[in-house]
Amino acid sequence: MESNDEALLEAARSGSERALEQLLARHQRQVYRFGLKMCRDEEDAKDVVQDTLLAVARGLKDFRGASSVSTWLYTIARSFCIKKRRRSKFAPEQEESLEGASEEPMQVADTSRPPDESLAGRQIEAALEAAIGSLAPMYREVLVLRDVEGLSAAEVAEVLGLTVEAVKSRLHRARMAVRQRVAPLLGVPEGAAPPAPLSDACPDILQIFSQHLEGEISADVCARMEKHLASCQRCRGSCDSLRRTLSLCRQAPLPEVPGPLQANVRRALKQFLSSHR
């Protein structure tokens, strides 16, 4: 029967090398994905994986279990990503500051013609990856940890050393920016904007919907939002495209950690363990 993180952690702290290897192997793909999305460079991401896993082995006896193992790993991985970002020559050509970001959507092929499903899927994945990569790191890390890696807002706050309110504020803005770039490829009908002054009656539906997903709006506001969506195709389409975008984030594939990298980690781990027996 497979042990959970806590059982493996306890066994590893008691000296079980096998438990430590199992614990690190269980999380290495998530750390690699996080490194790829934050560093935007494969070689840097490989370094982040190796450095993170070895740092966990070294710090095992000092970890008191105040947070989950995954939160601890992401905290360590983030610190190595920041170091890589400060030294690396690799960076996106353009990062969205989200301060006065362009309202122009991404230019894409006409989706009214049904393309090959496989090709369309690859186009959407590429657009999503580009959209996430264009975010400034302070927004990218929040979105990746919350909507790709699946941490709770409280866990993200712990990893980043922020308040939950600050995390949610950054998260909403990051979601809007990513959705804006991906939406044209999703084929979700949004309808035309209603003529003024009717358009003035539309609330900031995407912000409200994102807040709803985080449990931030009251039942009364939720009821008013649902009533508005029932009568406004444009806002209903906008919410559907945000929902689809976040679903795609959650479906981001876990990359396989390259075999040579796994061998390097095992070798370094054995050297560390043998020197601390």
Secondary structure, 3 states (H helix, E strand, C coil): CCCCHHHHHHHHHCCCHHHHHHHHHHHHHHHHHHHHHHHCCHHHHHHHHHHHHHHHHHHHHHCCCCCCHHHHHHHHHHHHHHHHHHHCCCCCCCCECCCCCCCCCCCCCCCCCCCCHHHHHHHHHHHHHHHHHHECHHHHHHHHHHHHCCCCHHHHHHHHCCCHHHHHHHHHHHHHHHHHHHHHHHCCCCCCCCCCCHHHHCCCHHHHHHHHHCCCCCHHHHHHHHHHHHHCHHHHHHHHHHHHHHHHHHCCCCCCCCHHHHHHHHHHHHHHHHHCC
